[in-house]
Amino acid sequence: MNRKFTLPLALLFILVMAAPVYADVQLDVNGRTYDSASKLNIQDGITSAPVDVLAHTLGCTVTLEGDTITMQENQNTLKMTLGSNTALFNGQEKQMLRPPQSIEGQVYVPARFVYECFGASVAWQDVQKLISVAYAETRDGMTAEELLTQASQKMVEVNRYKMSADSSTDMDMTTQENGKNPENMKMQTDSLSDCWIQSNPVLMYMKQNTTIKAITPESTEAQENPKDILMEMVFNDSGMYMTMPEFGWVKMDLPGMNIQELMKQSMSQDAAATMKQMKDLGMSISFANDREKNGQKYWVIDTVMGGDIFKSDYIKQFTKTITIPEAADLQKIFAGMDADISYSTWINQKTLCTDFMEIQEKIKMDMDNPDAEEPGNIKMEMNMKGTYTMSDYGLTFQVPDVSKAVDYEKFIDQQK
């Protein structure tokens, strides 16, 4: 063989063998599978994963300062450096078979090394192409799922509490009719709300003040003149009631949707059933670092879910129970949706009550316009952040008189 041809061929072979491989490999942690969207990276038989993925499954916090990567899990600290095979775990040097590296803007770290540093056991299942991780982290003898179940049960036992929320949402929506130019609308909302909840008998009263800033192609005036909307809602054994701007109380009897039954199920469901539902929805649950606030110590549990929530059997069954006339096919809407949702639950170590929650949601939708007269496409992206504080455990609360509320259908007729 010609030497001029042999050398380039050998170099090409070396480059191909050294290139990162994004194999169809799955990561399983304590029986919960993370799909190949995590982009596990395999080089020379060593698997690396995005540091954020490993941090979530271990409940670590991650900080990146220059080339230094620090993973903190309560008293344990792992420090790594991009491009270096030497790491420090609790101050002691450890050698990695492959250094951390930046790939397509993400920091990748060797998966087995990181997991084993924090006490997890790792096994490779060749037939299933699966990295199996067992990580038995507990608090006060309870796993994250057991502690979350206990906290849910405790909230039912105290029966009454107040929940205050501060949330903000950014929405970007584009609609396009076939053969026409797309139209874009952006909306920003900031909401402050107080909600009083009673589990048995089921009772809820909420007051919410929302500031809306909307921008359309025709006008940006709405951004300069935001609109404030004050809304109240009551749910009791008679049904669900809402205040409509410049009108008053309306009873929300929507055709094909038993709101009362849905609310009862969500507010009075026992803790074990709630946990099963969370698993069915594909939620991943793990401990985060313990925290302290206002002198009180908390166990923190992180819960994450992705787009699989819209494809779950629970959602499929839910859509079958809703038959709203002239509405779009909900299953088609959910099929075009994707989500990245995470929230942290702060559980009081003394009372086992959930005192705080932090939520982040990113939801995308891409679907055909269901209107047959104006067929087209709708795309939407929504980002939401919120903090929730629970208080006033066991205290009674006052609910407005809704006995003179107007039925929803009558309200609609009066608006025509």
N, C-alpha and C positions, 0 to 999 in steps of 0.2 A: 504494500500500500504506500502511496506517495506520502512522504514526510510532511509536505506542505498541507496535506489534507488531514493527516493523522493528528497533528498538534491542535488545530482548531476544534476537531471533533472531541478530543480528550478534554479540552477546556470547557466545551459545551456540556459534556457529560458531568463534569465536576460541578458546574454552575447549577444544572438541573437537580443534582442530588443534594446540593446545599440549600436550595430554595425552600422557603417555608411552604408547608402543605396545610391547607385548610380542609382537613379530612372530615368525612361525615361521621364524627365521633360525638357521643353524648356524654354529659356529665351528670352523674346520679349522686345526690347527697342525702343520706338517710332515707332512701326510698323515693325521693322527689327528683324527677328528671328535668334537667335544663337542656333544651333542644340545641341543635347545631348552630342556631342563630348566634350563640355565644362566640362563634368563630374560634374554636380551639385550634391552636397552632402546633404542628408537629414537625420537628427538625431532628434528624439523627435519632429517632425513636424517643425523643424527650418532648413531652407535651407542655406547652405554655398556654396560659389563659389570660384574658384581660384582668387586671388587678381588681377592678371594681366587682367583677363576677365572684372572685374568690373572697373579697372583703364582705360581700353580702352574705354568702353562705356561712362564713365564719363569725359574722357579726362584728367585724373589725371596722375601725375608722382608718381612712387612708389620707395621707398628706403627701403632696409632691412639691419638693423644693429644689429647683434646678434638676440635677440628675439623681437626687436622693429620694427614695421611696420609703415611707415609714408606715407600717401597719401596726395599729395599737388595739389590743384586745384585753381590756382591764389592766392587769399587772404585766402582761406580756407585750414586748415590743420587738418587732422585726424591722431591721433597717437594711435596705439593698440599694445598690447603685447601678444605673444603666451602664451596661457594657462590662461590669465587673462580676467575677465569679465568687467574690468574697462577700458574705453577709454577716450581720451582727444580730444575734438573737439573745435578748436580755444581757447584752454586753459581751457575749462570747462569740468568737469567730466561727463561722461555718462556711463550708465550701459548696457551691452549687455546680452541677454538671453543665448548666447553661445559664448565662447571665440574663438579667432582665433586658428587654429591648423595646424600642418604640417602633410599632408597625402600623402604618396608615393612620397615624395620629393617636393610637392607643398604646398604653403601657402594658406589656405582656411580662408575666413572671412565671417561673417554673412551678407548675401546679402541685406535683407530688411534694417537692421541697417545702413549699409554703404550708400545705395542709399538715404535713408531718411535724413541722416546727410547732404548730399550735395543738398538737396532740391527736390529730385525726389519723385514721388508718386508711390507706389507699390501695386499691386492687384494680388490675386491668382484666377485663373480660373480653377476650379476643373475638369470640363468636358474635357477641352483640355489639362489638366496637364501643364499649362502655367503660368509662372511668368511674369506679364505684368508691364513694367516700363515706366512711362511718365517723360521725362526730357527735359524741354523747355529752353535750354541754347541758348543765342543769343549774337551777337556782333554787336553793332551799329544798333540794331533792326532787324538783319538778323540771320536766323538759319544757321547752318554749310552748308547745301545744297544750301541755297540761296546765301550765301557769295561765295561759290565755283563757282556757276553759274555766279555771277557777275565778279569774277576774270577771268574766262574763256572768257567771253565776252570782258573784257578789253584787254586781250592779242590779241584777234582778231582785236580790234579797233586800237591798236598801230601798228599793221600790221607787223612790222619788229622788230626782236630782236636777240640777240646772246645768245646761251646756251653753257656753258662750263661744262664738266662732268669729274669726277674722280671716276672710278669704279674698283672693283676687283671681280673676280669670282673663286670659287673652284669647280671643277667637279670631281666626282668619278664614273666611269662607268665600269660595269662588263658584259661581253658577254660570253655566254656558248652555244656551239653547243651540240645537243643531243648526249649523250654518251662520251663527251669529258670533260676535265678539264676546269674550268672557266678561262677567261683571264681578267686581270684588267688593267685599265689605269687611271691615275690621271693627271689632268691638272689644272694649275693655270694661270690666266691671269690678267694683270693690264693694264688698258686703260686710256688714257687721250685724250679728244676730244673737239673740238670746232665746233659748228654747228650754221650757220646763217639761219634764218627762215623768210620767208615772206608768209603771209596768202593769200593775194589777189593782183595779181594773184599768185597762188601757186608756190613757189620757195624755194629750200633748197640746201645748200652746207655744207658738213661736212668733216673735216679732223680728222683722228683718228690714234693715235699711240698705238699699243698693244704689250705688252711683254708676250710671251707664254712660260710657263715651263711645259713640259710634261714628265711623268714618265711611262714607260711600263715595263712589267716583263723582257723583253729582255735587256733593257738598262736604266740606270739612268743618262746617259750622258746629256740628254736634260735638266735636271734640273740644271746641272752645266753650261750649255751653252744655256741660254734662247734665243729665237728667237724674234726679233723685226719686226713687220709688220706695215708699214705705208699705210693707206688706205684713199682714198678720194671718196666721193659720191656726185653726183649732181642729183637733181630732178627738172625738169622744165616741160613746157607744151608739150614737145616732148617725155618725158619718164624718165626713171631712168638709171643713168650711174655710173659705179664703176671702180676704177683702180685695175688692177690685177698685182701682184708682177712680176717685170721684163717683163712686157708686155705693159701696158698702159691702156687707157680708153676703156671700154666695155659697150655696151648698153644692159641692162638686160631685153630682151624680152623673158620671160620664157613661154613655152607652157602651156596653160590652166590657167595662172594666169595674170590677168590684174593689174599689179603693179601700173600703172599710176592711175587707178580709185581708188584703195585701198588707195594710198597716198593722193589723193585729198579728199577722204571722211574723213580721219583721221585728215587732217590739216585744212580743211575749214568747218567742221561740226559746226553748231550753238551750243551755250552753253546749251540750253534747251535739245537738242537732245543728247548731250554728257552726261548730267546728267541722262537722261532716260536710256541711254546705261549702265551707271555705275550701276544703280539700277537693270537692267536686268541681269547684270553679278554677282549680289549678293554682291556688295561692301557695306561695312558699313562705314558711314561717321560720324565723331564727332569732336568737338572742343578739342584741347589740350591746355596746358597753353600758355598764351600770352608770346611772347619772344621779346628781344631787341638785335640788332646786328648793330655794327658800328654807334651807336647813333640813329638808326631808330627802331620804334616799329612795331611789326608784330603780326597779328592774325595767329595762326597755326591750321591747320585742318589735322587730321589723317584719313587715308583711309586704310581699311583692307579688304582683300578678301582671300578666301580659295579655296579648290579643286572644289567647286561647279562651279567655273568659266568655267571649262572644260566640264561641263554637262549642261551649260546654253543653252537656245534656240538660243542665238546670235551665239555661237560657232558652234552649229549644222547647222545653216543656212550658216555660213561662210565656213564650210568644203564642203558644197554642191556646192559652187561657184568655188571650186578649183578642176581641173581635170588634174593633172600632170601625163603624161604617165609613167608607170612603177613605180609609187610611192606607198608607203604603204597606207593603208586605214587610213586617218587622224582621222576618228571617233574612230577607234580602238586604235590609239595612244593616243588620248585625254582621252579615257576611262581608260587607265592605268596610268594616271597622277594625281598627287596630288600637291597642292601648298599652301604656306603660304606667302602671299605678303602684305607688309605694306609700306606706304609712307606718309611723312609729307609734307604739302604744306605751305610755309611761304608767307603770303599775306601782302604786304605793306599797312599799315593803311592809308597812305596819297594818294597813287596812285591806290590802289586796284590791282596792278600788282603782279604776282607771281615772287618773286625775288630769292627764294631758294626752293629746294626740296631735301629730303633725302629718299632713297629707300632701302628696304631690301627684298630679295626674297629667298625663299627656295622651290625648285621644285624637285619632285621625279617622276620617271617613271619606270614602270615595265610592259613589254610587250613581246609578242612572236616575234621572229625574222621573219620579213615578207619574207625573202629569202627562197623560197621553196626548193632550192638545199641544203641549209645548215640550216635546222630548229633548233631553239633553243630559248634562252631567252636573253633579254637585260634589265639590271637594271642601272639606272642612278640617281645620286643625285647631285644637283647643288645649291650652295649658292652664292648669289651676294649681294654686298653692293655698293651703289653709292651716290654721292652728286652732285647736279646740281645747277649752278648759272646762272641767267638770267641778261642780261645787254644790253647796246647799243640800247635802245628802240627807234624805229622810224628811225634809221640810215640806209642808203643804204650800200650795200656790193658788192664786186666783185666776180664773178663766173668764173671758168676756162672755156676755149673753149673746148667743147666736140663734135664739128661738125665732127671730123674725127674718132670718136669712132667706133670700130669694133662690129658688131652684135654678140650676145652671142653664137649663134649656130656656127658661123664661128670661133669664139675663141675656142670653144670645138673641132672643127675639126682640128685646128692647133695644139692642144695639143696631138693628137693621134699619 
